[in-house]
């Protein structure tokens, strides 16, 4: 199903010696090369316009390109109080919205045609479930239509339940089951109450167990299951389980620099500042040497990662230097990182007793994105200086 999830997502490595084969389109996809992936999937569609799965692949690449642009593919976004409702604002172009909608509509129509001829066609059932899951993602991330997203996700799960009833050996079809269990089980109580009235259920632990099964035995969805587990392990404060997965994934997809940033964050969460900063240094070396996949990475993103680690470890002078460099070149960053950098700059100034500089940084945070989570935090610090609640390490 490739990336059909309602939380962040990147990729994690295979847990078995033999890795699933990937098309060139998905090699690009998993290495953050979304334009190239879209070109590849479009080329495949021109040769096989009756294959509904290819329309799903194209829709997914369009969606993930927008998530990447918005800075939504980073796991700190799953660490908030209501992580499945706290997302960066996404504003895809009209062209991309139409491309996504048209692709999903075509996939659904083709699947339904096949199912009218054979209701037990597991490939059509599976592909139709993926289409609904992708539309659930879009409703959730772009349209902010929570209940529509839940309905589509539940419909996708029902279809994949039917696949596993007809073919119990189809482990890949269990991915959506695991996602549905974990995500719905993690939603705030008031959303879950509405879901119960509509027949939605969720069980976080069951979801994790299902995803672990797909990660071990899945074929096309093995990488996605491991991605989800990585984000979930971090959210559940079990980062030790995620670190070896990320290390393997970096070897498998070396051009995906987000994986290295994730690894640095995992080490920092684990209390290993030295290892975390070493990973950031390696990213900087790859950037300065023009390594494949790193040329387009802004240096500000690297400084932001280093400054954030230094902030949490109370190395305030070093953190301040890096965060100043970030905010001076913030126009080269996604909005989510830019806004957070300004808020973090204010917090550093507050911890150093530099109140006037802190206030200016908070005001900039609010001006940039008034409805964002960092702006809401910054508003609190306008009246009362930031104070450290918990020092990591």
C-alpha positions in Angstrom: 0.0 0.0 0.0 3.1 2.2 0.3 2.8 5.0 2.7 -0.9 4.9 3.5 -0.9 6.3 7.0 -2.3 9.0 9.2 0.9 10.0 10.9 4.4 10.9 9.8 6.1 8.9 7.8 9.4 8.0 6.2 10.7 4.6 5.8 12.4 1.9 7.8 14.6 -0.9 6.7 13.7 -4.5 6.1 14.1 -6.9 9.0 14.9 -9.9 6.9 17.8 -10.7 4.6 15.8 -10.5 1.4 14.3 -7.1 0.7 11.2 -6.4 -1.3 12.0 -5.3 -4.9 11.0 -1.7 -5.7 10.2 -0.1 -9.0 12.2 2.9 -10.1 9.2 5.1 -9.1 9.3 3.8 -5.5 13.1 4.0 -5.4 12.7 7.7 -6.1 9.7 8.0 -3.7 11.6 6.5 -0.7 14.6 8.8 -1.5 12.4 12.0 -1.3 12.6 12.4 -5.1 8.9 13.0 -5.6 9.1 14.9 -8.9 10.9 11.9 -10.4 8.5 9.5 -8.8 5.5 11.3 -10.3 7.2 11.3 -13.7 7.8 7.5 -13.4 4.3 6.7 -12.3 2.8 8.9 -15.0 4.9 7.0 -17.6 3.8 3.7 -16.3 0.2 4.8 -16.5 0.5 5.8 -20.1 1.5 2.2 -20.9 -1.1 0.6 -18.6 -4.1 3.0 -18.2 -6.4 0.3 -16.9 -4.3 -0.6 -13.9 -6.0 0.9 -10.8 -2.9 0.5 -8.6 -0.9 2.8 -10.8 -3.4 5.6 -10.1 -3.0 5.0 -6.4 0.8 5.3 -6.8 0.5 8.6 -8.6 -1.9 10.0 -6.0 0.3 9.0 -3.2 3.4 10.6 -4.7 1.4 13.9 -5.2 0.3 13.8 -1.6 3.7 13.1 -0.2 5.3 15.7 -2.3 3.0 18.2 -0.6 3.7 16.8 2.8 7.4 17.1 2.2 7.1 20.7 1.1 5.1 21.5 4.3 7.6 19.8 6.6 5.1 17.2 7.6 7.4 14.2 7.2 9.2 14.5 10.5 8.5 12.5 13.6 8.5 15.3 16.2 5.0 15.9 14.9 3.8 12.8 16.6 5.0 13.8 20.0 2.3 16.3 21.0 -0.7 15.9 23.2 -3.1 15.2 20.3 -0.5 14.2 17.7 -3.0 13.0 15.1 -4.7 16.4 15.0 -1.6 18.6 15.1 -0.4 18.9 11.5 1.3 21.7 9.5 -1.0 23.5 7.2 -0.9 22.1 3.7 -2.0 24.1 0.7 -1.6 22.1 -2.5 -2.1 23.8 -5.8 -5.4 23.5 -7.7 -3.5 21.3 -10.2 -2.3 18.9 -7.6 -5.7 18.7 -5.9 -7.3 17.8 -9.2 -4.6 15.4 -10.0 -5.0 13.6 -6.7 -8.8 13.6 -6.9 -8.9 12.4 -10.5 -6.4 9.6 -9.8 -8.3 8.3 -6.8 -11.6 8.5 -8.6 -10.2 6.5 -11.6 -8.7 3.9 -9.2 -12.1 3.4 -7.5 -14.0 3.2 -10.7 -11.7 0.6 -12.2 -11.7 -1.5 -9.0 -15.5 -1.4 -8.8 -15.8 -2.5 -12.4 -13.6 -5.5 -11.7 -15.6 -6.4 -8.5 -18.9 -6.3 -10.4 -17.5 -9.1 -12.5 -15.9 -11.0 -9.6 -16.7 -9.8 -6.0 -13.9 -12.1 -4.7 -11.1 -10.5 -6.7 -8.6 -9.9 -3.9 -6.4 -7.7 -6.0 -9.3 -5.3 -6.8 -10.5 -5.4 -3.1 -7.0 -4.6 -1.9 -6.4 -1.8 -4.4 -9.8 -0.3 -3.6 -8.9 -0.3 0.1 -5.7 1.6 -0.7 -7.6 4.2 -2.7 -10.0 4.8 0.3 -7.0 5.0 2.7 -5.2 7.5 0.5 -8.4 9.6 0.3 -8.6 9.4 4.1 -5.1 10.8 4.3 -6.0 13.6 2.0 -9.2 14.4 3.9 -7.3 14.4 7.2 -4.2 16.3 6.2 -5.5 18.8 3.6 -9.2 19.2 3.9 -9.2 18.7 7.8 -12.4 16.7 7.4 -11.9 14.4 10.4 -15.1 12.3 10.1 -14.8 11.9 6.4 -11.2 10.7 6.9 -12.4 8.2 9.6 -15.2 6.9 7.3 -12.8 6.4 4.4 -10.2 4.8 6.6 -12.8 2.4 8.1 -14.1 1.5 4.6 -10.5 0.8 3.5 -10.0 -1.4 6.5 -13.2 -3.3 5.8 -12.1 -4.0 2.3 -8.7 -5.3 3.5 -10.4 -7.4 6.2 -12.2 -9.1 3.4 -8.9 -9.6 1.5 -7.4 -11.4 4.5 -10.6 -13.5 5.0 -10.3 -14.7 1.4 -6.5 -15.0 1.5 -5.1 -15.3 5.1 -1.6 -15.4 3.7 -1.9 -11.8 2.4 0.1 -10.1 5.1 0.3 -6.8 3.3 -3.4 -6.3 3.6 -3.0 -6.2 7.4 -1.1 -2.9 7.3 -4.2 -0.8 7.1 -5.8 -2.9 9.9 -2.8 -2.1 12.1 -2.8 1.6 11.2 -6.6 1.9 11.8 -6.3 0.2 15.2 -3.5 2.4 16.4 -4.6 5.7 15.0 -8.2 5.5 16.1 -7.1 4.1 19.4 -4.9 7.2 19.9 -7.4 9.9 19.0 -8.7 12.3 21.7 -11.7 11.0 23.6 -14.2 13.5 22.1 -13.2 12.4 18.5 -13.4 8.8 19.5 -16.9 9.3 21.0 -18.1 10.5 17.6 -16.3 7.6 16.0 -18.1 5.1 18.3 -21.4 6.4 17.2 -20.4 5.7 13.6 -19.0 2.3 14.3 -15.3 3.1 14.6 -13.1 1.3 17.1 -9.4 1.3 17.9 -6.8 -0.6 20.0 -3.3 0.8 20.2 -1.6 -2.3 21.4 -3.3 -4.5 18.8 -2.3 -2.0 16.1 1.4 -2.3 17.1 1.2 -6.1 17.1 -0.3 -6.1 13.6 2.3 -3.6 12.3 5.1 -5.7 13.7 3.7 -8.7 11.9 3.7 -6.8 8.6 7.2 -5.5 9.3 8.5 -9.1 9.7 6.5 -10.9 7.0 5.1 -8.4 4.6 6.2 -7.9 1.0 5.3 -4.6 -0.6 4.2 -3.0 2.7 7.1 -4.1 4.8 8.9 -0.8 4.5 5.7 1.2 5.4 5.1 -1.0 8.4 8.6 -0.3 9.7 8.2 3.4 9.1 5.1 3.4 11.2 6.7 1.4 13.9 9.6 3.9 14.0 7.3 6.8 14.5 5.2 4.8 17.0 8.2 3.7 19.0 9.3 7.2 19.4 5.8 8.3 20.4 5.7 5.5 22.9 9.1 6.4 24.3 10.7 3.2 23.0 13.3 4.8 20.8 15.8 2.0 21.3 13.7 -0.2 19.1 13.7 2.4 16.3 17.4 3.2 16.2 18.6 -0.1 14.5 15.7 0.2 12.0 16.7 3.7 11.0 20.4 2.6 10.7 19.4 -0.1 8.2 17.1 2.1 6.4 19.8 4.7 5.9 21.9 2.0 4.2 18.9 1.1 2.0 17.9 4.6 1.0 21.0 6.7 1.4 19.6 9.8 -0.4 16.8 10.2 2.1 18.3 12.8 4.4 15.3 12.9 6.7 16.2 9.5 7.9 19.5 10.8 9.3 17.7 13.7 11.0 15.3 11.2 12.5 18.3 9.1 13.8 19.9 12.2 15.4 16.6 12.9 17.2 16.3 9.3 18.3 19.8 9.5 19.9 18.9 12.7 21.5 15.7 11.3 22.9 17.7 8.3 24.2 20.1 10.6 26.1 23.1 10.2 23.8 24.1 13.8 22.9 27.4 12.8 21.4 25.9 10.3 19.0 23.1 12.8 18.1 25.5 15.6 17.2 27.8 13.1 15.3 24.9 12.3 13.0 24.2 16.0 12.4 27.9 16.5 11.6 27.7 13.6 9.1 24.7 15.2 7.4 26.6 18.5 7.1 29.6 16.7 5.6 27.3 15.0 3.0 25.8 18.4 2.2 29.1 20.2 1.7 30.4 17.4 -0.5 27.3 17.5 -2.7 26.5 13.9 -2.0 23.5 12.6 -4.1 20.2 13.7 -2.4 21.8 16.3 -0.2 22.4 19.1 -2.7 19.0 20.6 -2.2 19.1 20.3 1.6 19.3 23.8 3.1 22.1 24.3 5.5 19.6 26.0 7.8 17.9 22.7 8.3 21.2 21.2 9.6 21.8 24.2 11.9 18.3 23.9 13.2 18.8 20.2 14.1 22.1 20.9 15.8 20.7 23.9 17.7 17.6 22.0 18.8 19.8 19.2 20.3 22.0 21.8 22.0 18.9 23.6 23.4 17.6 20.4 25.0 21.0 19.7 26.5 21.3 23.3 27.9 24.3 24.2 25.7 22.6 27.6 25.3 25.5 29.7 23.8 26.0 27.1 21.0 22.2 26.7 20.5 21.8 30.5 20.3 24.5 30.8 17.6 22.9 28.0 15.5 19.3 29.3 15.9 20.3 32.8 14.9 21.9 31.4 11.7 18.6 29.5 11.0 16.3 32.5 11.4 18.6 34.7 9.3 18.1 32.3 6.4 14.6 31.0 7.3 13.1 31.8 3.9 14.9 28.7 2.7 13.0 26.5 5.1 9.5 25.0 5.2 7.1 27.1 7.3 6.8 24.5 10.1 10.6 24.6 10.7 10.8 28.3 10.3 8.1 29.0 12.9 9.5 26.6 15.4 13.0 28.0 15.0 11.8 31.5 15.9 9.9 30.2 19.0 13.0 28.2 20.0 15.2 31.3 19.6 12.9 33.1 22.0 13.1 30.3 24.5 16.9 30.3 24.4 16.9 34.1 25.0 14.6 33.6 28.0 16.8 31.0 29.5 19.8 33.3 29.1 17.8 36.2 30.8 17.6 38.2 27.6 13.9 39.1 27.8 13.7 41.8 25.1 15.3 39.6 22.5 13.0 36.8 23.6 9.9 38.9 23.1 10.9 39.9 19.6 11.4 36.3 18.6 8.0 35.3 20.0 6.3 38.2 18.2 8.0 37.0 14.9 6.7 33.5 15.6 3.1 34.7 16.0 3.4 37.0 13.0 4.5 34.1 10.7 1.8 31.6 11.5 -0.7 32.8 14.1 -2.7 29.6 14.2 0.3 27.2 14.5 1.2 25.3 17.6 4.5 27.2 18.1 2.6 30.5 17.8 0.2 29.4 20.5 3.1 28.5 22.7 4.8 31.8 22.0 1.7 33.8 23.0 2.0 32.3 26.5 5.6 33.4 26.8 4.7 37.0 26.0 3.3 37.4 29.5 5.6 35.0 31.3 9.2 34.0 30.4 9.9 30.5 29.3 11.3 28.3 32.0 12.7 24.8 31.5 10.3 22.1 32.6 12.3 19.1 31.8 16.0 18.9 30.8 16.7 16.0 28.5 19.6 13.7 29.2 
